[in-house]
Amino acid sequence: MGEINVALIGYAFMGRAHSNAYRQVGPIFEPRLRPRMKVLCGRNQGAVQQAADRLGWEEVATDWREVVARKDIDLVDVSTPGDSHAEIAIAAAKAGKAVLCEKPLANTVKDAQAMLKAVEKAGVIHMLCHNYRRIPAVMLARQLIQDGKLGRIFHYRGTYLQDWIVDPKFPLVWRLRKETAGSGALGDLASHSIDLARFLVGEITEVTGALETFIKTRPLPGKPKSRGRVTVDDASAAVVRFANGALGTIEATRMAPGRKNFNRFEINGSKGSLAFDLERLNELQVYYLSDPPSQQGFRTILATEPAHHPYVKPWWPPGHALGYEHTFVHTIYDLLEAIADGKQTWPNFRDGVENQRVLEAMEKASRTRRWASV
Ligand SMILES: NC(=O)c1ccc[n+]([C@@H]2O[C@H](COP(=O)([O-])OP(=O)(O)OC[C@H]3O[C@@H](n4cnc5c(N)ncnc54)[C@H](O)[C@@H]3O)[C@@H](O)[C@H]2O)c1
């Protein structure tokens, strides 16, 4: 059993989710390479030390440049906001490290392409953290589509709805600034729907749609009496065409009261339909036209069978449900195995570039009020 030394840049939301995955993946999945949680990097010494103590990292650093230059680091995990992804990932690749990067890959297609070029030139393993692919029910959906159970695909209907910025008093955090986040609900949420669309149905070739910012200014963080301009979308809605002829809609918003993490897709084909909702992530809804007419209706498959559903076996017996955190464990397990095999995994930086192209086309379509090719 080998070991690989990991450096994680960023220790807040995704930093916690990834740390949890590095801690769990060894004992549960027994990968050939065990991750050693070597360095946690942030910008504030006191805060990063506290986080390292809580999350289980051996050392801390406050400059990512020093971290990626260290000879003893094998894998660099980029869990910072989008504006720093390109610089960190490219430096890590040049230093010969494997790279895991949070989504969206970058804030622009240009940066995403530079990142892809850097990892390909360095010949390192690269992965993009679209963790929702590795939910057993989503993997089952893909299997059913590939096996032809849905026939010809007509529709992909992706909606990703949250409600955490509905309050106009919610401050102007980095996610609401174009210079840090690149875009709003679009890059944050629609990027996941686009990834699932590409994973399940295929490439998107053309888009049209609109972005909207409902609340134009917000209080500055820590200065509630001063306001700043929101420079990203609150919501996006798009119609998309796929290379295989399917037609889709992709809607993302953080302004849908009551919807917490409502990442849902429905796919309709000539032989049936399927539907998935992240808030009920152990379940897949399936409808087959081939069922006897008197018994037709959506059925619910509980995708927790260790013998039949991917990733379930090392966890628990049937029906002992999985949750959000498991999606990161599965992602990191496959990354470690890819590094052990020296073989590229998915989704990777190439998927990140394709995803970014769709995001940029959606922005263009909204700006020009026309269709935009991807
Ligand atoms: N896969 C998913 O489902 C998912 C979910 C949420 C966020 N994300 C993505 O993860 C990334 C981070 O988002 P988050 O929610 O964790 O944000 P966050 O604000 O919770 O955390 C960002 C972290 O980055 C650190 N950071 C920022 N600039 C840095 C720098 N120059 N050097 C070192 N550290 C720096 C901050 O101190 C903080 O620890 C984003 O790209 C986001 O889109 C992915």
The ligand as a Gaussian input file, in Angstrom:
#p B3LYP/6-31G(d) Opt

LIG

0 1
 N      -18.372000      20.570000      -6.046000
 C      -19.312000      21.265000      -5.442000
 O      -20.416000      20.804000      -5.277000
 C      -19.009000      22.654000      -4.930000
 C      -19.770000      23.221000      -3.898000
 C      -19.418000      24.486000      -3.440000
 C      -18.350000      25.159000      -3.996000
 N      -17.649000      24.604000      -5.011000
 C      -16.506000      25.315000      -5.623000
 O      -15.401000      25.241000      -4.725000
 C      -14.610000      26.421000      -4.825000
 C      -14.512000      27.043000      -3.450000
 O      -15.816000      27.319000      -2.976000
 P      -16.184000      27.257000      -1.415000
 O      -17.664000      27.144000      -1.332000
 O      -15.373000      26.247000      -0.719000
 O      -15.741000      28.724000      -0.989000
 P      -15.427000      29.244000       0.478000
 O      -15.556000      30.719000       0.443000
 O      -16.216000      28.485000       1.479000
 O      -13.885000      28.856000       0.652000
 C      -12.877000      29.399000      -0.130000
 C      -11.543000      29.135000       0.533000
 O      -10.485000      29.582000      -0.311000
 C       -9.539000      30.302000       0.470000
 N       -8.764000      31.168000      -0.423000
 C       -9.225000      32.150000      -1.233000
 N       -8.188000      32.683000      -1.916000
 C       -7.058000      32.030000      -1.523000
 C       -5.684000      32.124000      -1.847000
 N       -5.256000      33.025000      -2.725000
 N       -4.813000      31.288000      -1.225000
 C       -5.241000      30.372000      -0.332000
 N       -6.538000      30.245000       0.016000
 C       -7.435000      31.063000      -0.569000
 C      -10.403000      31.021000       1.496000
 O       -9.641000      31.442000       2.604000
 C      -11.373000      29.890000       1.873000
 O      -10.769000      28.999000       2.786000
 C      -15.298000      27.307000      -5.874000
 O      -14.710000      27.091000      -7.117000
 C      -16.729000      26.786000      -5.879000
 O      -17.408000      26.996000      -7.104000
 C      -17.947000      23.364000      -5.465000

